[in-house]
């Protein structure tokens, strides 16, 4: 299993309510259609920062999804409200508990 952590801030004027609406559309129109995505969380840090946390079945699934994002209108709409900080991280699960 692999986990992608993509932190971002909202562009000026974008509310958290608008973020959740855009995230819901992204989930419905893109994420649910991607084989290999196990789970996804939209999180906030309390200091104005947010992150998309996505659990993938394996590295190959993650690569396929990243490629599919490049041609997706749903992805473009979701990403358009963000100011990404390009500090995304990918983690490989070495052991799961629970």
C-alpha positions in Angstrom: 0.0 0.0 0.0 1.1 3.6 -0.7 -0.1 6.8 0.8 0.1 10.2 -1.0 0.0 13.4 1.1 -0.6 16.5 -0.9 -0.7 19.7 1.3 -2.1 22.9 -0.1 -3.6 26.3 0.8 -6.7 27.8 -0.7 -6.5 30.6 -3.2 -7.6 34.0 -2.0 -11.4 34.3 -1.6 -12.0 30.5 -1.6 -14.0 29.4 1.4 -13.7 26.0 3.2 -17.4 25.4 2.1 -16.3 25.9 -1.5 -13.4 23.5 -0.9 -15.7 20.8 0.4 -18.1 21.2 -2.5 -15.2 21.0 -5.0 -13.8 18.0 -3.1 -17.2 16.2 -3.3 -17.3 16.7 -7.0 -13.7 15.5 -7.4 -14.6 12.4 -5.3 -17.7 11.7 -7.3 -16.5 12.4 -10.8 -12.9 11.2 -10.6 -11.7 9.4 -7.4 -14.5 6.8 -7.3 -13.8 5.8 -10.9 -10.1 5.0 -10.3 -9.1 1.5 -9.7 -6.6 1.2 -6.9 -7.7 4.1 -4.7 -8.6 2.5 -1.3 -9.5 5.6 0.7 -9.2 9.4 0.7 -9.3 12.0 3.4 -9.5 15.8 3.1 -7.9 17.3 6.2 -7.0 20.7 7.7 -4.3 21.7 10.1 -6.0 24.6 11.9 -3.5 27.1 10.6 -5.0 27.7 7.2 -3.5 24.6 5.6 -5.2 21.6 4.1 -4.1 18.3 2.6 -5.5 15.5 0.5 -4.5 12.1 1.8 -5.0 9.2 -0.5 -4.4 5.5 0.1 -3.5 3.4 -2.9 -3.4 -0.4 -3.2 0.1 -0.2 -4.7 2.6 2.0 -6.5 1.3 1.1 -9.9 -2.2 2.2 -9.0 -0.8 5.5 -7.8 1.1 6.0 -11.1 -2.1 5.2 -13.1 -4.1 7.7 -11.1 -1.5 10.5 -11.4 -1.5 10.0 -15.2 -5.3 10.0 -15.4 -5.4 13.3 -13.4 -3.5 15.0 -16.3 -6.6 14.8 -18.6 -9.4 15.1 -16.1 -11.7 18.1 -16.0 -12.8 17.1 -12.5 -9.2 17.2 -11.3 -8.6 20.5 -13.0 -11.7 22.0 -11.3 -10.6 20.8 -7.9 -7.0 21.8 -8.3 -8.0 25.3 -9.6 -9.0 26.5 -6.1 -5.7 25.5 -4.5 -2.3 27.1 -4.1 -0.1 24.0 -3.9 3.2 24.2 -2.1 4.8 21.3 -4.1 5.8 19.5 -0.9 3.7 16.4 -1.6 5.0 13.2 -0.1 4.5 9.5 -0.9 4.9 6.9 1.8 5.0 3.1 1.4 3.3 1.2 4.2 5.7 -1.2 5.7 3.3 -2.5 8.4 -0.3 -1.8 9.2 -1.9 -2.2 12.6 -5.6 -2.6 13.5 
